[in-house]
Amino acid sequence: MKNRNAIIIFSIFFISACSSFYIDIIQTGPWEKAKPYREVQVFTDRNKITKPFGVIAILHSERFICSNWNKNYLKKVIKKAAEIGSDAIVYVVDKSPDTVNDENGGECYVSAMAVRYVQDKHSER
């Protein structure tokens, strides 16, 4: 019975560890209060942003098997950006250079800039 309980507990921890997606955050500017993640705009090219902006953080994920990529990873990056008050992110999914020729498809990671739009002080009057 004890072995069975231990196996169940180990399985729960193992499954939760596999489903986690760690994102490292480097703060580069002032963070604001959190906002709903659906309000964060998503770009793959910084030149597509039409408003003046500043970078408030760099987000970088842990490596994952490239063939496992799915939109839930991106959603977690967006949610993390929303937690620090980001207005938008500019992201890229890239292959780790040391695994490019890996027969299993290699490892990838997500990197993103979390940005805040610059508010025009004259428009607030």
Backbone as CSV, one residue per row, in Angstrom:
resi,resn,N_x,N_y,N_z,CA_x,CA_y,CA_z,C_x,C_y,C_z
1,MET,0.821,-1.205,0.000,0.000,0.000,0.000,0.862,1.266,0.000
2,LYS,1.956,1.227,0.812,2.839,2.389,0.858,3.482,2.637,-0.496
3,ASN,3.883,1.564,-1.181,4.493,1.722,-2.500,3.514,2.329,-3.490
4,ARG,2.279,1.907,-3.396,1.249,2.424,-4.302,1.056,3.923,-4.107
5,ASN,0.987,4.365,-2.843,0.833,5.788,-2.553,2.059,6.569,-3.014
6,ALA,3.232,6.001,-2.796,4.459,6.666,-3.221,4.484,6.817,-4.739
7,ILE,4.058,5.805,-5.448,4.018,5.858,-6.917,3.035,6.919,-7.381
8,ILE,1.897,6.999,-6.739,0.891,7.999,-7.110,1.437,9.410,-6.868
9,ILE,2.045,9.629,-5.715,2.589,10.953,-5.404,3.720,11.307,-6.367
10,PHE,4.615,10.351,-6.622,5.696,10.593,-7.575,5.139,10.929,-8.951
11,SER,4.115,10.217,-9.371,3.512,10.456,-10.687,2.935,11.861,-10.783
12,ILE,2.288,12.313,-9.735,1.706,13.659,-9.734,2.812,14.706,-9.856
13,PHE,3.882,14.554,-9.079,4.993,15.500,-9.163,5.668,15.446,-10.528
14,PHE,5.824,14.260,-11.080,6.470,14.103,-12.377,5.644,14.774,-13.476
15,ILE,4.335,14.543,-13.461,3.452,15.140,-14.470,3.441,16.654,-14.345
16,SER,3.383,17.178,-13.124,3.371,18.633,-12.950,4.704,19.243,-13.350
17,ALA,5.803,18.530,-13.122,7.113,19.034,-13.538,7.224,19.069,-15.048
18,CYS,6.684,18.084,-15.717,6.748,18.041,-17.176,5.884,19.119,-17.804
19,SER,4.810,19.493,-17.136,3.901,20.468,-17.720,4.329,21.900,-17.413
20,SER,5.306,22.079,-16.508,5.746,23.429,-16.200,6.593,23.964,-17.351
21,PHE,6.612,25.251,-17.466,7.343,25.922,-18.535,7.972,27.142,-17.899
22,TYR,9.229,27.025,-17.525,9.907,28.085,-16.795,10.280,29.228,-17.736
23,ILE,10.028,30.447,-17.281,10.376,31.644,-18.044,11.219,32.541,-17.153
24,ASP,12.426,32.837,-17.612,13.324,33.736,-16.910,13.011,35.165,-17.345
25,ILE,12.996,36.095,-16.393,12.688,37.493,-16.704,13.853,38.370,-16.265
26,ILE,14.318,39.210,-17.189,15.342,40.199,-16.880,14.672,41.565,-16.981
27,GLN,14.578,42.259,-15.861,13.931,43.571,-15.848,14.861,44.609,-16.455
28,THR,14.344,45.370,-17.417,15.126,46.418,-18.068,14.484,47.793,-17.941
29,GLY,13.311,47.837,-17.376,12.594,49.098,-17.212,11.560,48.962,-16.115
30,PRO,10.829,50.046,-15.837,9.842,50.006,-14.751,8.635,49.134,-15.095
31,TRP,8.255,48.316,-14.145,7.079,47.471,-14.319,5.857,48.205,-13.797
32,GLU,4.716,47.869,-14.350,3.447,48.466,-13.951,2.583,47.385,-13.313
33,LYS,1.378,47.780,-12.920,0.486,46.778,-12.333,0.046,45.789,-13.414
34,ALA,-0.300,44.619,-12.972,-0.710,43.547,-13.887,-1.960,43.951,-14.654
35,LYS,-2.107,43.347,-15.817,-3.281,43.586,-16.646,-3.764,42.248,-17.184
36,PRO,-4.976,42.183,-17.693,-5.443,40.929,-18.302,-4.557,40.550,-19.491
37,TYR,-4.186,39.292,-19.585,-3.254,38.875,-20.639,-3.828,39.085,-22.034
38,ARG,-5.140,39.122,-22.165,-5.755,39.338,-23.476,-5.536,40.754,-24.003
39,GLU,-5.115,41.660,-23.139,-4.832,43.038,-23.553,-3.419,43.210,-24.097
40,VAL,-2.577,42.195,-23.951,-1.197,42.277,-24.425,-1.174,41.968,-25.925
41,GLN,-0.668,42.915,-26.700,-0.546,42.700,-28.136,0.666,41.812,-28.404
42,VAL,0.603,41.028,-29.481,1.657,40.066,-29.796,2.204,40.348,-31.197
43,PHE,3.532,40.490,-31.273,4.204,40.757,-32.538,5.370,39.792,-32.717
44,THR,5.723,39.560,-33.974,6.924,38.787,-34.280,7.995,39.678,-34.905
45,ASP,7.681,40.952,-35.056,8.619,41.906,-35.639,8.425,43.252,-34.938
46,ARG,9.468,43.783,-34.343,9.346,45.048,-33.604,8.975,46.210,-34.516
47,ASN,9.256,46.099,-35.801,8.915,47.156,-36.745,7.416,47.239,-37.018
48,LYS,6.663,46.268,-36.580,5.205,46.289,-36.753,4.506,47.109,-35.656
49,ILE,5.243,47.443,-34.604,4.670,48.261,-33.533,4.620,49.704,-34.026
50,THR,3.438,50.290,-33.995,3.255,51.628,-34.567,3.339,52.750,-33.528
51,LYS,3.427,52.417,-32.249,3.503,53.429,-31.196,4.914,53.470,-30.630
52,PRO,5.325,54.619,-30.093,6.625,54.663,-29.406,6.572,53.747,-28.179
53,PHE,7.681,53.033,-27.914,7.678,52.083,-26.811,9.054,51.986,-26.167
54,GLY,9.060,51.426,-24.988,10.292,51.105,-24.285,10.229,49.660,-23.834
55,VAL,11.375,49.017,-23.789,11.448,47.623,-23.354,11.533,47.597,-21.838
56,ILE,10.630,46.852,-21.201,10.633,46.767,-19.737,11.186,45.441,-19.234
57,ALA,11.289,44.455,-20.121,11.840,43.164,-19.693,12.171,42.308,-20.909
58,ILE,13.095,41.396,-20.683,13.402,40.346,-21.647,12.929,39.051,-21.016
59,LEU,12.137,38.292,-21.751,11.646,37.001,-21.274,12.319,35.907,-22.093
60,HIS,12.778,34.886,-21.408,13.486,33.804,-22.089,13.054,32.486,-21.462
61,SER,12.585,31.574,-22.288,12.106,30.298,-21.758,13.236,29.293,-21.642
62,GLU,12.950,28.255,-20.907,13.857,27.117,-20.890,13.758,26.409,-22.238
63,ARG,14.688,25.548,-22.521,14.660,24.788,-23.773,13.554,23.728,-23.727
64,PHE,13.024,23.450,-24.884,12.037,22.382,-25.026,12.274,21.714,-26.373
65,ILE,11.786,20.494,-26.525,11.917,19.782,-27.789,11.085,20.526,-28.828
66,CYS,11.717,20.908,-29.935,11.049,21.742,-30.942,9.727,21.147,-31.423
67,SER,9.685,19.835,-31.558,8.457,19.204,-32.048,7.320,19.301,-31.032
68,ASN,7.632,19.702,-29.790,6.594,19.856,-28.758,6.005,21.268,-28.722
69,TRP,6.504,22.176,-29.586,6.018,23.556,-29.589,4.507,23.590,-29.781
70,ASN,3.848,24.398,-28.980,2.418,24.643,-29.168,2.091,26.032,-28.636
71,LYS,0.923,26.498,-28.939,0.521,27.871,-28.586,0.401,28.083,-27.075
72,ASN,0.306,26.990,-26.296,0.253,27.154,-24.844,1.552,27.747,-24.303
73,TYR,2.693,27.435,-24.944,3.958,28.033,-24.528,3.889,29.546,-24.729
74,LEU,3.419,29.972,-25.882,3.303,31.403,-26.163,2.319,32.059,-25.193
75,LYS,1.239,31.392,-24.898,0.246,31.929,-23.970,0.874,32.171,-22.590
76,LYS,1.752,31.269,-22.157,2.415,31.445,-20.862,3.356,32.649,-20.888
77,VAL,4.027,32.872,-22.004,4.900,34.042,-22.141,4.048,35.319,-22.087
78,ILE,2.937,35.321,-22.780,2.033,36.485,-22.780,1.515,36.746,-21.369
79,LYS,1.121,35.708,-20.663,0.620,35.877,-19.290,1.699,36.442,-18.375
80,LYS,2.933,35.988,-18.543,4.035,36.503,-17.726,4.252,37.987,-18.031
81,ALA,4.174,38.365,-19.302,4.315,39.768,-19.690,3.174,40.606,-19.108
82,ALA,1.979,40.059,-19.095,0.825,40.772,-18.531,1.000,40.997,-17.029
83,GLU,1.637,40.052,-16.342,1.861,40.183,-14.901,2.730,41.383,-14.559
84,ILE,3.595,41.803,-15.486,4.477,42.945,-15.218,3.982,44.228,-15.891
85,GLY,2.774,44.178,-16.446,2.160,45.380,-17.016,2.556,45.699,-18.436
86,SER,2.992,44.710,-19.176,3.419,44.932,-20.557,2.222,45.248,-21.457
87,ASP,2.427,46.156,-22.407,1.396,46.456,-23.405,1.483,45.498,-24.586
88,ALA,2.693,45.002,-24.851,2.898,44.124,-26.003,4.154,43.283,-25.793
89,ILE,4.272,42.244,-26.610,5.518,41.485,-26.663,5.924,41.332,-28.125
90,VAL,7.216,41.193,-28.312,7.772,40.840,-29.613,8.540,39.556,-29.342
91,TYR,8.127,38.455,-29.987,8.726,37.166,-29.640,9.305,36.455,-30.850
92,VAL,10.177,35.506,-30.540,10.744,34.616,-31.545,10.902,33.235,-30.901
93,VAL,10.647,32.216,-31.690,10.936,30.838,-31.280,12.144,30.428,-32.110
94,ASP,13.211,30.044,-31.438,14.446,29.736,-32.156,15.033,28.426,-31.660
95,LYS,15.850,27.837,-32.510,16.511,26.580,-32.188,17.808,26.855,-31.450
96,SER,18.074,26.077,-30.432,19.342,26.183,-29.718,20.464,25.787,-30.662
97,PRO,21.477,26.621,-30.809,22.536,26.362,-31.794,23.237,25.016,-31.622
98,ASP,23.412,24.584,-30.393,24.124,23.330,-30.168,23.274,22.092,-30.429
99,THR,22.002,22.286,-30.816,21.139,21.128,-31.104,20.567,21.175,-32.518
100,VAL,21.097,22.051,-33.356,20.572,22.227,-34.713,20.576,20.913,-35.499
101,ASN,21.627,20.145,-35.382,21.737,18.896,-36.140,21.266,17.675,-35.367
102,ASP,20.577,17.893,-34.275,20.073,16.792,-33.452,19.069,15.977,-34.256
103,GLU,19.213,14.666,-34.226,18.321,13.784,-35.000,16.890,13.796,-34.482
104,ASN,16.670,14.254,-33.249,15.318,14.317,-32.687,14.616,15.643,-32.970
105,GLY,15.190,16.480,-33.802,14.561,17.756,-34.127,15.148,18.922,-33.371
106,GLY,15.977,18.645,-32.381,16.638,19.704,-31.636,15.781,20.318,-30.549
107,GLU,16.397,21.260,-29.842,15.719,21.969,-28.765,15.500,23.418,-29.176
108,CYS,14.384,23.951,-28.768,14.023,25.333,-29.070,13.828,26.099,-27.775
109,TYR,13.676,27.402,-27.901,13.362,28.273,-26.776,12.573,29.465,-27.308
110,VAL,11.904,30.148,-26.414,11.163,31.361,-26.760,11.880,32.537,-26.116
111,SER,12.134,33.570,-26.898,12.653,34.831,-26.370,11.660,35.922,-26.740
112,ALA,11.449,36.848,-25.813,10.495,37.919,-26.075,10.933,39.206,-25.385
113,MET,10.613,40.326,-26.024,10.756,41.640,-25.399,9.368,42.022,-24.891
114,ALA,9.294,42.381,-23.634,8.051,42.919,-23.089,8.159,44.435,-23.173
115,VAL,7.189,45.079,-23.796,7.266,46.525,-24.007,6.067,47.256,-23.402
116,ARG,6.329,48.509,-23.046,5.272,49.439,-22.625,5.274,50.575,-23.619
117,TYR,4.088,51.021,-23.978,3.974,52.162,-24.871,4.288,53.438,-24.115
118,VAL,4.953,54.349,-24.785,5.305,55.633,-24.199,4.078,56.531,-24.277
119,GLN,3.715,57.100,-23.151,2.558,57.980,-23.102,3.000,59.403,-23.416
120,ASP,2.295,60.063,-24.308,2.576,61.452,-24.655,1.998,62.338,-23.554
121,LYS,2.849,63.040,-22.833,2.403,63.882,-21.722,1.485,65.016,-22.177
122,HIS,1.614,65.461,-23.418,0.789,66.556,-23.919,-0.653,66.088,-24.156
123,SER,-0.834,64.814,-24.454,-2.180,64.309,-24.724,-2.979,64.098,-23.444
124,GLU,-2.305,64.168,-22.287,-3.005,63.955,-21.016,-3.691,65.221,-20.514
125,ARG,-3.425,66.346,-21.123,-4.010,67.613,-20.663,-5.449,67.746,-21.024
